[in-house]
Amino acid sequence: MENSPGNGRLILLGAPLGNPGDASARLRDALGRADVVAAEDTRRLTRLARDLDVTITGKIVSYFEGNEDRRTPDLVDAVLDGALVALVTDAGMPSVSDPGYRLVRAALEAGAPVTVAPGPSAVTTALALSGLPTDRFCFEGFLPRTGGPRRARLRALAAEERTLVFFEAPHRVAAALTDLAAAFGAERPAALCRELTKTYEEVLRRPLGELATWAAEGEPRGEITLVVAGAPAVAAPAPAVADLRAAVADLEAGGTSRRDAIAAVAVEYGLRRRDVYAAVHPPTAG
């Protein structure tokens, strides 16, 4: 990562969600050495550098949704010219519901090296705190701002069995929770995570209906991440006896012994061998 000509690179910096103590040593180092620091909010960057006791000697430029298209080519050119360009957003990982995706794609397409200094993520932090299943989850980012499109998106997600993670703005969270309860059921378990890692961090673990009522009674403040349990798994219908017999017969026709065919069909359908055997050899009337 030397700052020598021809060895430039783009580095994405995972910034603290709120507590400066979560900043990594690599983030501190990159902020101090970068030739260019592109920040979603330059004022917040200045405050973060002050909190970390880091002196930024490189050029600071703003990089946010409103100027991404215009500023991206200049940043890619800087990398290609040998500069170390650091990208930092207000909190968490750049490009995860934050500016950064366009810059990463443009850099890669131009053959510019891209790396990352991993850091905090509201997605995984809220997921870990939620108390909901973490083995399989999906991140849906921000829901549509208006009611119709939001409800359509939630109807499409209602049967999703993985734990779901959403970001939401404080002034929309009550409406979003109301729509979530209507689409997923008021009893679906969920967690509302507010102001993660900050002084007033709060995690409410309640059914969607109760969270909707709570949010409607007073607009929550701060940055909000919603974690919602996935839909209960729907058991597959039991295979028909005729289908089991046909599957065994097909294997036998190919030269498989009946015993091995029964075992194979049991594995395929997730059944006990004796159940498949009973289908192939039904009991005779006494």
C-alpha positions as CSV (number, residue, x, y, z in Angstrom):
1,M,0.0,0.0,0.0
2,E,2.9,2.4,-0.6
3,N,2.0,5.8,-2.0
4,S,4.3,5.5,-5.0
5,P,3.5,6.2,-8.7
6,G,1.7,3.3,-10.4
7,N,0.8,1.7,-7.1
8,G,-2.4,3.7,-6.2
9,R,-5.4,2.1,-4.8
10,L,-8.9,2.7,-3.5
11,I,-9.5,1.6,0.1
12,L,-12.9,1.4,1.6
13,L,-13.0,2.3,5.3
14,G,-15.4,0.8,7.7
15,A,-16.3,3.6,10.1
16,P,-17.6,3.4,13.6
17,L,-21.4,3.3,13.9
18,G,-21.2,5.8,16.8
19,N,-18.5,4.8,19.3
20,P,-15.1,6.1,18.1
21,G,-13.5,3.3,20.1
22,D,-14.7,0.8,17.5
23,A,-12.3,2.3,14.9
24,S,-9.7,-0.1,13.6
25,A,-6.0,0.7,13.5
26,R,-6.1,0.3,9.7
27,L,-8.8,3.0,9.5
28,R,-6.6,5.4,11.5
29,D,-3.6,4.6,9.4
30,A,-5.4,5.0,6.1
31,L,-7.0,8.4,7.1
32,G,-3.5,9.7,8.1
33,R,-1.7,8.5,4.9
34,A,-4.4,8.9,2.2
35,D,-3.6,11.3,-0.6
36,V,-7.4,11.8,-1.1
37,V,-10.2,11.2,1.4
38,A,-13.7,11.0,-0.1
39,A,-16.3,11.5,2.6
40,E,-20.1,11.2,2.6
41,D,-20.1,14.2,5.0
42,T,-16.9,16.1,5.4
43,R,-18.0,17.6,8.7
44,R,-18.5,14.2,10.2
45,L,-15.2,13.1,8.8
46,T,-13.5,16.1,10.6
47,R,-15.2,15.1,13.8
48,L,-14.2,11.5,13.5
49,A,-10.6,12.5,12.8
50,R,-10.6,14.7,15.9
51,D,-12.1,11.9,18.0
52,L,-9.4,9.5,16.8
53,D,-6.6,12.1,17.2
54,V,-5.7,11.6,13.5
55,T,-4.4,14.4,11.3
56,I,-5.6,14.1,7.7
57,T,-2.9,15.5,5.4
58,G,-4.5,14.5,2.1
59,K,-7.1,16.3,0.1
60,I,-10.7,16.0,1.5
61,V,-13.5,15.8,-1.0
62,S,-17.2,15.2,-0.5
63,Y,-18.7,12.1,-2.0
64,F,-22.4,11.6,-1.6
65,E,-25.5,10.5,-3.5
66,G,-25.9,13.9,-5.2
67,N,-22.4,14.1,-6.7
68,E,-21.3,10.4,-7.1
69,D,-21.7,10.4,-10.9
70,R,-19.7,13.6,-11.3
71,R,-16.9,12.8,-8.8
72,T,-16.4,9.1,-9.5
73,P,-14.2,9.6,-12.7
74,D,-11.9,12.0,-10.9
75,L,-11.3,9.6,-8.0
76,V,-10.6,6.7,-10.3
77,D,-8.1,8.8,-12.3
78,A,-6.4,9.7,-9.0
79,V,-6.0,6.0,-8.2
80,L,-4.7,5.3,-11.7
81,D,-2.2,8.1,-11.2
82,G,-0.8,6.4,-8.1
83,A,-2.8,8.0,-5.3
84,L,-4.1,6.3,-2.2
85,V,-7.8,7.2,-2.2
86,A,-9.8,6.4,1.0
87,L,-13.6,6.3,1.0
88,V,-15.5,6.8,4.2
89,T,-19.2,7.1,4.8
90,D,-21.0,8.5,7.9
91,A,-21.1,5.0,9.6
92,G,-20.4,1.4,8.7
93,M,-19.2,0.0,5.4
94,P,-19.2,2.1,2.2
95,S,-21.5,0.8,-0.6
96,V,-23.8,-1.0,1.9
97,S,-26.9,1.3,1.5
98,D,-24.3,4.1,1.4
99,P,-22.2,5.7,-1.4
100,G,-19.5,3.6,-2.8
101,Y,-20.9,1.0,-5.2
102,R,-20.5,3.2,-8.3
103,L,-16.9,4.0,-7.3
104,V,-16.0,0.4,-6.7
105,R,-17.5,-0.7,-10.0
106,A,-15.8,2.1,-11.9
107,A,-12.4,1.4,-10.3
108,L,-12.6,-2.3,-11.1
109,E,-13.6,-1.6,-14.7
110,A,-10.6,0.7,-15.1
111,G,-8.3,-1.9,-13.6
112,A,-7.6,0.1,-10.5
113,P,-6.8,-1.9,-7.3
114,V,-9.5,-1.9,-4.6
115,T,-9.1,-3.0,-1.0
116,V,-11.0,-2.6,2.3
117,A,-10.2,-1.9,5.9
118,P,-13.1,-3.9,7.5
119,G,-15.1,-2.3,10.2
120,P,-18.4,-2.1,12.0
121,S,-21.7,-2.9,10.2
122,A,-25.1,-2.0,11.4
123,V,-26.5,-5.1,9.5
124,T,-24.5,-7.7,11.4
125,T,-24.5,-5.8,14.7
126,A,-28.3,-5.6,14.8
127,L,-28.6,-9.2,13.7
128,A,-26.3,-10.4,16.5
129,L,-28.2,-8.3,19.1
130,S,-31.7,-9.3,17.9
131,G,-31.9,-12.7,19.4
132,L,-33.3,-14.0,16.1
133,P,-31.8,-16.8,14.0
134,T,-28.5,-15.8,12.4
135,D,-27.6,-18.9,10.4
136,R,-29.4,-17.6,7.3
137,F,-30.4,-14.0,6.7
138,C,-30.9,-11.5,3.9
139,F,-30.4,-7.7,3.9
140,E,-33.1,-5.7,2.2
141,G,-31.7,-2.2,2.9
142,F,-34.3,0.6,2.9
143,L,-37.9,-0.1,2.1
144,P,-39.6,2.0,-0.5
145,R,-40.6,5.4,0.9
146,T,-44.3,5.4,-0.1
147,G,-47.0,3.1,1.1
148,G,-48.0,1.3,-2.2
149,P,-44.6,0.2,-3.3
150,R,-43.6,-0.6,0.3
151,R,-46.6,-2.9,0.8
152,A,-45.9,-4.6,-2.6
153,R,-42.3,-5.3,-1.6
154,L,-43.4,-6.7,1.8
155,R,-46.0,-9.0,0.2
156,A,-43.2,-10.4,-2.0
157,L,-41.1,-11.0,1.1
158,A,-43.8,-12.5,3.4
159,A,-42.9,-16.1,2.7
160,E,-39.1,-15.5,3.0
161,E,-37.8,-18.0,5.6
162,R,-34.5,-16.3,6.3
163,T,-34.2,-13.6,8.9
164,L,-34.6,-10.2,7.3
165,V,-32.7,-7.0,8.0
166,F,-34.0,-3.5,7.0
167,F,-32.8,0.0,7.5
168,E,-35.5,2.6,8.1
169,A,-35.7,6.4,8.7
170,P,-37.1,7.5,12.1
171,H,-40.0,9.4,10.5
172,R,-41.1,6.4,8.4
173,V,-40.5,3.6,10.9
174,A,-44.1,3.6,12.3
175,A,-45.7,3.3,8.9
176,A,-43.1,0.6,7.9
177,L,-43.8,-1.4,11.0
178,T,-47.6,-1.2,10.4
179,D,-47.1,-2.5,6.9
180,L,-44.7,-5.2,8.1
181,A,-47.3,-6.4,10.7
182,A,-50.0,-6.5,8.0
183,A,-47.9,-8.4,5.5
184,F,-46.0,-10.8,7.9
185,G,-48.5,-11.1,10.7
186,A,-48.7,-9.1,14.0
187,E,-47.1,-11.9,15.9
188,R,-44.0,-12.3,13.8
189,P,-41.0,-11.8,16.1
190,A,-38.8,-8.8,15.4
191,A,-36.2,-6.4,17.0
192,L,-35.9,-2.7,16.5
193,C,-32.3,-1.6,17.1
194,R,-31.8,2.1,17.6
195,E,-28.6,4.2,18.0
196,L,-26.3,1.2,17.9
197,T,-23.1,1.6,19.9
198,K,-24.1,5.1,21.0
199,T,-24.9,6.4,24.4
200,Y,-28.7,5.8,24.0
201,E,-28.5,2.4,22.3
202,E,-31.8,0.6,22.5
203,V,-33.0,-2.8,21.3
204,L,-36.7,-3.6,21.5
205,R,-37.4,-7.3,21.0
206,R,-41.2,-7.6,20.4
207,P,-43.7,-8.9,17.9
208,L,-44.3,-6.7,14.9
209,G,-47.7,-5.6,16.0
210,E,-46.4,-4.4,19.4
211,L,-43.5,-2.6,17.8
212,A,-45.9,-0.8,15.4
213,T,-48.0,0.4,18.3
214,W,-44.9,1.5,20.2
215,A,-43.6,3.5,17.2
216,A,-47.0,5.1,16.5
217,E,-47.1,6.4,20.1
218,G,-44.0,8.6,19.6
219,E,-41.6,8.9,16.7
220,P,-38.3,7.1,17.6
221,R,-35.1,9.0,17.1
222,G,-31.8,8.1,15.7
223,E,-30.6,5.5,13.2
224,I,-32.8,2.4,13.1
225,T,-32.2,-1.1,12.0
226,L,-35.1,-3.6,11.9
227,V,-34.5,-7.3,12.2
228,V,-37.5,-9.6,11.5
229,A,-37.8,-13.3,11.9
230,G,-38.3,-15.3,8.7
231,A,-41.6,-17.0,7.8
232,P,-42.1,-20.4,9.4
233,A,-41.0,-23.2,7.1
234,V,-43.9,-24.9,5.3
235,A,-43.7,-28.7,5.4
236,A,-43.7,-30.3,2.0
237,P,-46.8,-32.4,1.3
238,A,-46.3,-36.1,1.8
239,P,-45.6,-37.9,-1.5
240,A,-48.4,-40.1,-2.8
241,V,-48.0,-43.8,-2.4
242,A,-48.3,-44.2,-6.2
243,D,-45.3,-41.8,-6.7
244,L,-43.2,-43.8,-4.3
245,R,-44.0,-47.1,-6.0
246,A,-43.3,-45.5,-9.4
247,A,-39.9,-44.2,-8.2
248,V,-38.9,-47.6,-6.9
249,A,-40.1,-49.3,-10.1
250,D,-38.0,-46.9,-12.2
251,L,-34.9,-47.7,-10.3
252,E,-35.6,-51.4,-10.5
253,A,-36.1,-51.2,-14.3
254,G,-32.6,-49.7,-14.5
255,G,-31.1,-52.7,-12.7
256,T,-31.1,-51.5,-9.1
257,S,-32.1,-54.1,-6.5
258,R,-35.4,-53.5,-4.8
259,R,-33.7,-53.1,-1.4
260,D,-31.3,-50.4,-2.8
261,A,-34.1,-48.8,-4.7
262,I,-36.2,-48.4,-1.6
263,A,-33.2,-46.9,0.3
264,A,-32.5,-44.5,-2.5
265,V,-36.1,-43.3,-2.7
266,A,-36.2,-42.9,1.1
267,V,-33.3,-40.5,0.9
268,E,-34.7,-38.6,-2.1
269,Y,-38.0,-38.0,-0.3
270,G,-36.6,-37.6,3.2
271,L,-38.6,-40.6,4.4
272,R,-37.8,-43.6,6.6
273,R,-37.0,-46.8,4.7
274,R,-39.9,-48.6,6.3
275,D,-42.4,-46.0,5.0
276,V,-41.2,-46.6,1.4
277,Y,-41.2,-50.3,2.0
278,A,-44.8,-50.1,3.2
279,A,-45.8,-48.2,0.1
280,V,-44.2,-50.9,-2.1
281,H,-45.4,-53.8,0.0
282,P,-48.8,-52.8,1.4
283,P,-50.1,-55.1,4.1
284,T,-52.5,-57.8,2.9
285,A,-55.9,-58.3,4.4
286,G,-55.8,-61.2,6.9
